[in-house]
Amino acid sequence: MSANLLRHIPVLTVAALLAAATVAFAQDETPPEETPPASSGPARPIILPMTPGSTLNKQLPQQTTPKPSSPRPRIITAPGAPAVPTTGMPARGTSPAIAAPERPRNATNDYLFCNRTSYAASIAVGIRNGGLWLTRGWWTVPAGECKVVVKGPLTQNTYYVFARSSFAHTGSVRTWGGTQTLCIGNGAFQATSDGSDECSAGYDPQGFAKIETDGKAAWTTTLSEGSNFKTMDQARIAGLQRLLYDLGRFDGSIDGVAGPKFNEALTQARTELGVGPADSAGLYARLLAEATKTQAGAGLTFCNRTQDVIWTALGQDYQSKKESKGWWRLQPGQCAKVIKDRLDDRTMYGFGVADRVEGVPETWGGTEQFCTKDSSFEIDDVTDCAGRGFTSTGFMKIETAGRAGLTFEFAPRRAEVRQE
């Protein structure tokens, strides 16, 4: 879609609706990133299954005519990160002394989210107010835990819910959601939308699940990881296993079973991080912070250093397999991580095109041919693009030099080209 089609909502209208939303959401004064006071038990839970290996939705361009004649963006090296070992099968044994955190106990009020998965999950919630939808996020819910997101007796019959796994984890981002398109932000946000797939600058469309509360004052939504974990305690152990794996401290299965290999890794982590055996919440928080720091130094980030909105695409040549995917829509000055994990010896390629209504749009490309199309795509074969209904597009090579992570900047023609 073209940038000139974005719909802007008048400032006074948005301000009024956000003021109304404060009452409708019944939020407390605590920021979404902090843990609200514990409330309690669930009323008629709704289970949202995970979409394995899914990626966050991106807005899609309507015109992407490739003209591979623009200069090479400059590259800035990001800090390195330790390698993650291959998963093996652990021996099973007795569970270590892992103190279970206190669960919410009050079942009369509040909207409670429970995370029965091995991932730390970020939650966004939306409501409808007249002809607009209001969304707010993010609340982080650790694996195997519950958190109050909307406090007090619920005032809405319908809520809209979206969740994604933390960027601290290795591998693809997992999502939980549905078919109602609403807007989300990258950091803590409050947004409005008209329910279409268009969002204002700095926000992206995403599919939310519609949750009917039947007018009840309390409700619980549980995020699930298929049938992998039957109980919250299993998910809590699996959450620690996953974080230890993300940090290269554990090479066993993420199965929610505390075997000898996991016990040993957990004890070593407690000792090195200085966390006592009774402080499971503190240990999880420390491991999550370490994993976030590690992931921040890995992967590939695209940044827009132009004055135009640009659409970007990625090509990879890895283990004798060439594939392409897109599009990431970047506002001026905006960055997006397009690969989360370590790059190592992958050969990377990039393409970009400015979103302009008039004149010839500026492009960034090269001679390496990959398949693209005008809508969102992920194509694992670069042969016979035209014969399969795709466009053969020239991408430029990104020199990774074996780095774990780097940032790739799309710069205007007049900008100085340099490498650091």
C-alpha positions in Angstrom: 0.0 0.0 0.0 1.2 3.5 -0.8 2.1 5.9 2.0 -0.3 8.5 0.7 -3.2 6.2 1.5 -2.6 6.2 5.2 -5.6 7.4 7.1 -5.0 10.1 9.8 -7.4 10.5 12.7 -7.9 14.0 14.0 -5.9 14.7 17.2 -8.8 16.0 19.2 -10.8 12.8 18.3 -8.0 10.6 19.4 -7.4 12.4 22.6 -11.1 12.1 23.5 -11.2 8.5 22.7 -8.1 7.7 24.7 -9.6 9.5 27.6 -12.7 7.3 27.3 -10.5 4.3 26.9 -8.9 4.9 30.3 -12.3 4.2 31.8 -13.2 1.3 29.5 -9.9 -0.5 30.1 -10.0 0.2 33.9 -6.2 0.2 34.0 -4.1 0.9 37.1 -1.3 3.4 37.1 1.4 0.8 36.7 3.2 0.9 33.3 2.5 -2.2 31.1 6.1 -3.5 31.6 5.6 -3.7 35.4 3.7 -6.4 37.2 0.3 -5.2 38.5 -0.7 -6.3 42.0 -1.8 -10.0 42.1 -5.5 -10.6 41.8 -6.9 -14.0 41.3 -8.3 -17.0 39.8 -9.8 -17.5 36.5 -13.4 -17.3 35.3 -14.2 -19.5 32.3 -10.9 -19.4 30.5 -10.3 -19.0 26.8 -7.4 -20.8 25.3 -5.4 -19.2 22.5 -3.2 -21.7 20.6 0.2 -20.6 19.3 1.0 -20.2 15.6 4.3 -22.1 15.3 7.2 -20.2 13.7 4.9 -17.4 12.5 6.2 -13.9 11.8 4.6 -10.6 12.6 2.4 -9.2 9.8 3.9 -6.4 7.7 2.1 -3.8 5.6 2.5 -4.5 2.0 3.6 -2.3 -0.9 1.6 -1.8 -4.1 4.5 -0.8 -6.3 8.0 -2.2 -6.2 9.6 -1.7 -9.6 13.2 -2.9 -9.2 15.9 -0.5 -10.5 19.2 -1.8 -9.1 21.2 1.3 -9.7 21.5 2.9 -6.3 24.5 3.1 -4.0 25.4 0.6 -1.3 24.3 1.6 2.2 26.9 1.8 4.9 27.3 -1.0 7.4 27.8 -0.8 11.1 28.9 -3.8 13.0 26.9 -4.8 16.1 28.4 -6.6 19.1 28.9 -10.3 18.9 27.0 -13.0 20.8 27.8 -16.6 21.9 26.7 -19.5 19.8 23.7 -21.6 20.7 24.4 -25.4 20.9 22.3 -28.0 19.1 19.5 -29.5 21.1 20.0 -33.0 22.4 17.9 -35.4 24.6 18.4 -35.0 28.3 18.3 -37.7 30.9 15.1 -37.5 33.0 15.3 -37.3 36.8 13.7 -35.7 39.8 12.6 -32.1 39.9 14.9 -29.6 41.6 13.6 -27.3 44.3 12.0 -24.6 42.2 9.7 -22.5 44.2 6.3 -21.9 42.5 5.3 -18.2 42.5 2.1 -17.2 44.1 -0.9 -17.3 41.8 -3.6 -14.7 41.6 -6.5 -15.7 43.9 -9.4 -13.3 43.3 -12.0 -14.7 40.8 -14.5 -11.8 41.0 -12.8 -9.1 38.9 -10.0 -8.4 36.4 -8.9 -9.7 33.0 -6.2 -12.3 33.7 -3.7 -13.6 31.2 -2.0 -17.0 31.8 1.0 -18.1 29.8 1.1 -21.9 29.5 4.0 -21.9 27.1 7.8 -22.0 27.3 8.1 -18.4 25.9 8.0 -15.1 27.7 5.0 -13.5 26.1 4.1 -9.8 25.4 0.4 -9.0 25.5 -1.6 -6.3 23.7 -5.3 -5.7 24.3 -7.9 -3.8 22.3 -11.5 -2.6 22.7 -14.0 -1.0 20.4 -15.3 2.5 21.0 -17.8 3.6 18.5 -16.3 3.3 15.0 -12.7 3.0 16.2 -10.7 0.4 18.0 -8.3 1.3 20.8 -5.3 -0.9 21.6 -2.7 -0.8 24.3 0.5 -2.9 25.1 2.8 -4.4 26.1 2.5 -6.5 29.2 5.2 -9.2 29.6 3.9 -12.5 31.1 6.7 -15.0 32.0 6.3 -18.6 31.1 4.1 -20.5 33.5 2.8 -17.3 35.1 -0.5 -15.3 35.2 -0.8 -11.5 35.2 -3.7 -9.1 35.5 -3.9 -6.8 32.5 -7.3 -5.1 32.9 -8.0 -4.4 36.6 -11.4 -4.2 38.3 -14.8 -5.4 37.1 -14.8 -5.7 33.3 -16.9 -3.1 31.5 -16.7 -4.5 27.9 -18.5 -7.5 26.5 -15.8 -7.9 23.8 -12.0 -7.6 24.0 -9.4 -8.1 21.3 -6.2 -9.9 22.1 -2.8 -10.3 20.5 0.4 -11.8 22.0 3.9 -12.5 20.7 6.9 -14.3 22.1 9.7 -12.2 23.4 12.4 -11.1 21.0 14.9 -12.4 23.7 14.3 -16.0 22.4 16.2 -17.5 19.5 14.3 -18.7 16.4 11.1 -17.3 14.9 8.7 -15.0 16.7 5.6 -17.0 17.8 2.2 -15.3 17.8 -1.2 -15.7 19.3 -4.1 -13.8 17.7 -7.0 -13.9 15.2 -8.5 -12.1 12.2 -9.4 -8.6 13.5 -6.7 -6.2 12.2 -5.7 -3.6 14.8 -2.5 -1.5 15.3 0.5 -2.3 17.5 3.7 -0.4 18.3 7.2 -1.6 19.0 7.5 -0.2 22.5 4.9 0.6 25.1 2.0 2.1 23.1 -1.6 3.3 23.0 -3.1 3.4 19.5 -6.3 3.9 17.6 -7.4 2.4 14.3 -10.5 2.0 12.1 -10.2 -1.8 11.9 -8.6 -1.8 8.4 -5.1 -2.9 7.6 -3.8 0.7 7.6 -2.1 2.2 10.7 -0.6 5.7 11.3 3.2 6.3 11.2 5.1 4.2 13.7 2.5 1.5 14.1 1.9 -1.8 12.3 -1.3 -3.9 11.6 -1.7 -7.2 13.4 -4.4 -9.8 13.7 -6.1 -9.8 17.1 -8.4 -12.6 18.5 -11.9 -11.6 19.4 -12.8 -12.6 23.0 -16.5 -12.5 24.1 -16.8 -12.2 27.9 -20.6 -12.6 28.0 -20.8 -9.6 30.3 -18.9 -11.2 33.1 -16.9 -9.1 35.5 -13.8 -11.4 35.4 -12.2 -13.3 32.6 -9.1 -15.4 31.9 -7.3 -16.0 28.6 -4.6 -18.7 28.5 -1.8 -18.8 25.9 -1.0 -22.4 24.9 1.8 -24.1 23.1 -0.3 -26.9 21.5 -0.5 -29.9 23.8 3.2 -29.6 24.9 2.5 -28.5 28.5 -0.6 -29.7 30.4 0.1 -27.6 33.6 1.4 -24.2 34.5 4.2 -25.8 36.5 5.4 -27.7 33.4 5.4 -24.4 31.4 7.3 -22.7 34.2 10.1 -25.3 34.0 10.0 -25.3 30.2 10.4 -21.5 30.3 13.6 -21.8 32.3 14.8 -24.5 30.0 14.2 -22.3 27.0 16.0 -19.3 28.4 19.0 -21.5 29.4 19.0 -22.9 25.9 18.8 -19.4 24.4 21.9 -18.5 26.4 23.8 -21.7 25.5 23.7 -23.0 29.0 21.4 -26.0 28.3 21.4 -28.4 25.4 18.5 -30.7 26.4 14.9 -30.9 25.3 12.5 -28.1 26.2 9.9 -30.5 27.6 8.9 -29.1 31.1 10.6 -32.1 32.8 13.3 -31.2 35.3 16.0 -33.9 34.5 19.6 -34.1 35.8 21.0 -32.1 32.9 18.5 -29.2 33.5 19.1 -29.3 37.3 22.8 -29.0 36.8 22.4 -26.1 34.3 19.9 -24.3 36.7 22.2 -24.7 39.7 25.2 -23.3 37.7 23.1 -20.3 36.5 21.9 -19.6 40.1 25.5 -19.6 41.3 26.9 -17.4 38.5 24.0 -14.9 38.7 23.9 -14.8 42.5 20.2 -15.8 42.8 19.0 -17.9 45.7 17.2 -21.2 45.4 13.9 -19.7 46.6 13.9 -16.8 44.1 12.5 -18.4 40.9 11.0 -15.1 39.7 14.3 -13.3 40.2 16.2 -16.0 38.3 13.8 -15.9 35.4 14.0 -12.1 35.2 17.8 -12.3 35.2 17.9 -15.0 32.5 15.4 -13.0 30.4 17.5 -9.9 30.7 20.7 -11.8 29.7 18.9 -13.4 26.7 17.6 -10.0 25.6 21.1 -8.5 25.7 22.5 -11.5 23.7 19.8 -11.2 21.0 20.3 -7.5 20.7 23.8 -8.1 19.5 22.8 -10.8 17.0 21.0 -10.8 13.7 20.4 -8.3 10.9 18.7 -4.9 11.3 17.5 -2.7 8.4 17.5 1.1 9.1 16.0 3.8 6.9 18.3 6.9 6.8 16.3 8.6 4.1 13.4 11.1 4.1 11.1 8.7 2.3 9.1 5.7 3.5 10.8 2.7 2.0 9.9 -0.9 1.5 12.7 -3.4 2.1 13.2 -7.1 1.3 15.8 -9.7 2.4 17.6 -12.4 0.4 19.6 -15.2 2.0 22.1 -17.8 0.7 22.5 -20.3 3.6 23.4 -24.0 3.5 23.1 -24.0 -0.3 19.5 -22.7 -0.1 18.5 -19.3 -1.5 15.4 -17.6 -0.3 13.8 -14.2 -0.2 11.2 -12.5 2.0 9.5 -9.1 2.4 8.2 -6.5 2.9 9.3 -4.4 5.9 7.9 -0.9 5.7 10.3 1.6 7.3 9.4 5.2 8.2 12.3 7.7 7.9 14.7 7.0 10.8 12.9 3.7 11.6 14.8 0.4 12.0 13.5 -3.2 12.0 15.3 -6.4 12.9 14.7 -8.8 9.9 16.8 -11.7 11.2 16.8 -12.4 15.0 19.6 -15.0 15.4 23.3 -15.0 14.7 24.4 -14.5 11.1 27.8 -16.3 11.2 28.6 -17.5 7.7 25.3 -16.6 6.0 25.5 -14.6 2.8 22.9 -11.8 3.0 21.3 -9.6 0.3 19.1 -6.6 0.5 16.7 -4.6 -1.6 14.7 -1.4 -1.0 12.4 0.9 -2.9 11.1 4.4 -1.8 7.4 4.8 -1.6 6.7 7.8 -3.8 3.6 8.9 -5.7 5.4 11.1 -8.2 8.6 10.6 -10.2 10.8 7.6 -10.3 11.2 6.0 -6.9 14.7 5.6 -5.6 15.8 2.0 -5.2 18.6 0.1 -3.6 19.6 -3.1 -5.4 22.3 -5.1 -7.1 22.9 -8.0 -9.5 22.0 -11.0 -7.4 18.5 -12.1 -8.6 15.8 -13.1 -6.1 12.0 -13.6 -6.6 9.7 -10.9 -5.2 6.0 -9.9 -5.5 3.9 -6.9 -4.6 2.3 -8.4 -1.6 4.0 -10.0 1.5 6.1 -13.0 0.4 8.5 -15.7 1.6 9.9 -17.6 -1.3 12.4 -20.5 -0.9 13.3 -20.9 -4.6 14.9 -18.3 -6.9 14.5 -20.2 -10.2 12.0 -19.3 -12.9 10.5 -16.3 -11.0 8.4 -15.1 -13.9 7.1 -18.6 -14.6 5.8 -18.9 -11.1 4.1 -15.5 -11.1 6.9 -13.6 -9.3 9.2 -10.7 -10.3 13.0 -11.3 -10.7 14.6 -8.5 -8.7 18.3 -7.6 -8.3 19.5 -7.5 -4.7 22.7 -6.1 -3.3 25.1 -8.2 -1.3 25.6 -7.5 2.4 29.1 -8.4 3.6 28.7 -10.0 7.0 32.4 -11.2 7.4 31.3 -13.9 9.8 29.8 -11.4 12.3 27.1 -12.4 14.7 25.1 -9.3 14.0 25.1 -6.0 12.0 23.0 -3.1 11.0 22.3 -2.3 7.3 21.4 1.3 6.6 19.6 2.4 3.5 21.0 5.9 2.7 20.1 8.5 0.1 22.3 8.8 -3.0 23.9 12.0 -1.9 25.0 10.5 1.5 28.6 9.5 2.1 29.1 5.8 1.7 31.4 4.3 4.3 32.0 1.1 6.3 32.9 1.0 10.0 
